[in-house]
Each structure stands twice: as structure tokens, then as C-alpha cells.
Amino acid sequence: MTVLLIALVLLQFWRPEKNKSSENVVAAFELETRPGPEVVATLEKYCYDCHSNNTVYPWYAEVAPVSLWIDGHVEEGKEHFNVSDWASWKLKKKDHKLEELIEEVEEGHMPEDSYTWIHGNLTEEEKELLIEWAEKARQNLSKI
């Protein structure tokens, strides 16, 4: 038990790098996909923390091993879909990422259960708004 306690205390000194940016990291994404205010609020609440280059960290993100767990979620989320990279993607990739967003929301895979335990889950109305917006954004991309 003492070894475990010492390990936990020592782990507090190992801090993953924060996913923070002073720039508006979602500007290009929002400019091109044109989400309305309700969709932006939903994206900010459920998506951008793990899918952009700027995470708003809760207080418990300062405590290991939770800090390491959150860092892993953020890194994995950005690996799959990082809206901060939107401007550098070709139209085909943008369309594919929006298609994946629709599928993940429809199938209930996003946000992940581990996120919703603390932050709550998307309401049916929020899901519908996200899907409707993403489908419209895909249609608009096809016109470019």
C-alpha cells in the first residue's frame, strides 16, 4: 500500500503537455461549415475539447492519473478528427470527416461514454441539430 501511495504522489509530478492554443482554432471549420448558434454551443460543449487544438480542462485534469487519461482521450480524438486542421484538408477529406461525424452521432459513439459520465450526453434535439447541420455542410461542400 505504501508503494502505491508513493507511486501516486510521484505521478503528480509528471504532467502531459496541455492542448492549448491562443488562436481561434475552429474559425476555418466554422466559417466553411456554417453551424448556427445552437450547433456551435453543442460543438463547444461536446466536441471541441477532444477534436481541436484547444481543450478547456476541468479542475480534475490536474490530478494524475486522470490527467494522463484525459490526455490520451484528447490525443486520440485529434487523431481521428481535428477541426483545427480543417483548412489544410482537401474537399474529399472534409466530406468524409463530416460523414463520419454523422455516423458516430447517429450510432451513439460520440461523445464517448467516458466523456458523458461527467459532461452528460447529447439530447435527441442536439443529435438531430448536429446531423442536420453536418448533412447540409456536406451538401455545401459538394457545390465548391
ABEGO torsion letter per residue (X at the ends): XAAAAAAAAAAAABBBBBBBBABBAAAAAAAAAGBBAAAAAAAAAAAAAAABABBBBBAAAABOAAAAAAAAAAAAAAAABBAAAAAABBAAAAAAAAAAAAAAAAAGAOBBAAAAAAAEBBBAAAAAAAAAAAAAAAAAAAAX
